[in-house]
Amino acid sequence: MSNVVVVDPQLPNQIVITTARAPGIQQFLHQVQVFTVPGTLSAGTGRAKFYIPGAITLGNVRASVATAPVGSDIIIDVNKNGESVFTTQSNRPKIYAGQVLVSHSTPDVTEFVEGDYITVDVDAVGSLNPGSDLTVQIEFTP
């Protein structure tokens, strides 16, 4: 299995990974949209926005920070057209106090069509130190 990673200079926040599962037989297109919130974090809605160019299926959501939160966890939410894709709310990406990344979180709502949009919210930050320089990676397939 071989991977080809492409970063388009016109779309610096999007990474396209093409994987050949068997030589010349099957290819899988996997894309990652990267959102960043630079500096010291604060809670807020719509911190980043991305319009969907065509039908996609949302995959895992990963998040990391440069400076770990202290006192409480950072909680991230991803929204489809303003509504959370984590319908139970218990599976939202969480960066635990003292940690710098969440391995992944699988959304409940995964189907998007052209014209839908994704927003990223910061629902909670560390109570003693909020954490800083958040990066959120949203995986999807066309």
Secondary structure as a PSIPRED ss2 file (coil, helix, strand):
# PSIPRED VFORMAT (PSIPRED V4.0)

   1 M C   1.000  0.000  0.000
   2 S E   0.000  0.000  1.000
   3 N E   0.000  0.000  1.000
   4 V E   0.000  0.000  1.000
   5 V E   0.000  0.000  1.000
   6 V E   0.000  0.000  1.000
   7 V E   0.000  0.000  1.000
   8 D C   1.000  0.000  0.000
   9 P C   1.000  0.000  0.000
  10 Q C   1.000  0.000  0.000
  11 L C   1.000  0.000  0.000
  12 P C   1.000  0.000  0.000
  13 N C   1.000  0.000  0.000
  14 Q E   0.000  0.000  1.000
  15 I E   0.000  0.000  1.000
  16 V E   0.000  0.000  1.000
  17 I E   0.000  0.000  1.000
  18 T E   0.000  0.000  1.000
  19 T E   0.000  0.000  1.000
  20 A E   0.000  0.000  1.000
  21 R E   0.000  0.000  1.000
  22 A E   0.000  0.000  1.000
  23 P C   1.000  0.000  0.000
  24 G C   1.000  0.000  0.000
  25 I C   1.000  0.000  0.000
  26 Q E   0.000  0.000  1.000
  27 Q E   0.000  0.000  1.000
  28 F E   0.000  0.000  1.000
  29 L E   0.000  0.000  1.000
  30 H E   0.000  0.000  1.000
  31 Q E   0.000  0.000  1.000
  32 V E   0.000  0.000  1.000
  33 Q E   0.000  0.000  1.000
  34 V E   0.000  0.000  1.000
  35 F E   0.000  0.000  1.000
  36 T E   0.000  0.000  1.000
  37 V E   0.000  0.000  1.000
  38 P E   0.000  0.000  1.000
  39 G E   0.000  0.000  1.000
  40 T E   0.000  0.000  1.000
  41 L C   1.000  0.000  0.000
  42 S C   1.000  0.000  0.000
  43 A C   1.000  0.000  0.000
  44 G E   0.000  0.000  1.000
  45 T E   0.000  0.000  1.000
  46 G E   0.000  0.000  1.000
  47 R E   0.000  0.000  1.000
  48 A E   0.000  0.000  1.000
  49 K E   0.000  0.000  1.000
  50 F E   0.000  0.000  1.000
  51 Y E   0.000  0.000  1.000
  52 I C   1.000  0.000  0.000
  53 P C   1.000  0.000  0.000
  54 G C   1.000  0.000  0.000
  55 A C   1.000  0.000  0.000
  56 I E   0.000  0.000  1.000
  57 T E   0.000  0.000  1.000
  58 L E   0.000  0.000  1.000
  59 G E   0.000  0.000  1.000
  60 N E   0.000  0.000  1.000
  61 V E   0.000  0.000  1.000
  62 R E   0.000  0.000  1.000
  63 A E   0.000  0.000  1.000
  64 S E   0.000  0.000  1.000
  65 V E   0.000  0.000  1.000
  66 A E   0.000  0.000  1.000
  67 T E   0.000  0.000  1.000
  68 A C   1.000  0.000  0.000
  69 P C   1.000  0.000  0.000
  70 V E   0.000  0.000  1.000
  71 G C   1.000  0.000  0.000
  72 S C   1.000  0.000  0.000
  73 D C   1.000  0.000  0.000
  74 I E   0.000  0.000  1.000
  75 I E   0.000  0.000  1.000
  76 I E   0.000  0.000  1.000
  77 D E   0.000  0.000  1.000
  78 V E   0.000  0.000  1.000
  79 N E   0.000  0.000  1.000
  80 K E   0.000  0.000  1.000
  81 N C   1.000  0.000  0.000
  82 G C   1.000  0.000  0.000
  83 E E   0.000  0.000  1.000
  84 S E   0.000  0.000  1.000
  85 V C   1.000  0.000  0.000
  86 F C   1.000  0.000  0.000
  87 T C   1.000  0.000  0.000
  88 T C   1.000  0.000  0.000
  89 Q C   1.000  0.000  0.000
  90 S C   1.000  0.000  0.000
  91 N C   1.000  0.000  0.000
  92 R C   1.000  0.000  0.000
  93 P C   1.000  0.000  0.000
  94 K E   0.000  0.000  1.000
  95 I E   0.000  0.000  1.000
  96 Y C   1.000  0.000  0.000
  97 A C   1.000  0.000  0.000
  98 G C   1.000  0.000  0.000
  99 Q C   1.000  0.000  0.000
 100 V C   1.000  0.000  0.000
 101 L E   0.000  0.000  1.000
 102 V E   0.000  0.000  1.000
 103 S E   0.000  0.000  1.000
 104 H E   0.000  0.000  1.000
 105 S E   0.000  0.000  1.000
 106 T C   1.000  0.000  0.000
 107 P C   1.000  0.000  0.000
 108 D C   1.000  0.000  0.000
 109 V C   1.000  0.000  0.000
 110 T C   1.000  0.000  0.000
 111 E E   0.000  0.000  1.000
 112 F E   0.000  0.000  1.000
 113 V C   1.000  0.000  0.000
 114 E C   1.000  0.000  0.000
 115 G C   1.000  0.000  0.000
 116 D C   1.000  0.000  0.000
 117 Y E   0.000  0.000  1.000
 118 I E   0.000  0.000  1.000
 119 T E   0.000  0.000  1.000
 120 V E   0.000  0.000  1.000
 121 D E   0.000  0.000  1.000
 122 V E   0.000  0.000  1.000
 123 D E   0.000  0.000  1.000
 124 A E   0.000  0.000  1.000
 125 V C   1.000  0.000  0.000
 126 G C   1.000  0.000  0.000
 127 S C   1.000  0.000  0.000
 128 L C   1.000  0.000  0.000
 129 N E   0.000  0.000  1.000
 130 P C   1.000  0.000  0.000
 131 G C   1.000  0.000  0.000
 132 S E   0.000  0.000  1.000
 133 D E   0.000  0.000  1.000
 134 L E   0.000  0.000  1.000
 135 T E   0.000  0.000  1.000
 136 V E   0.000  0.000  1.000
 137 Q E   0.000  0.000  1.000
 138 I E   0.000  0.000  1.000
 139 E E   0.000  0.000  1.000
 140 F E   0.000  0.000  1.000
 141 T E   0.000  0.000  1.000
 142 P C   1.000  0.000  0.000
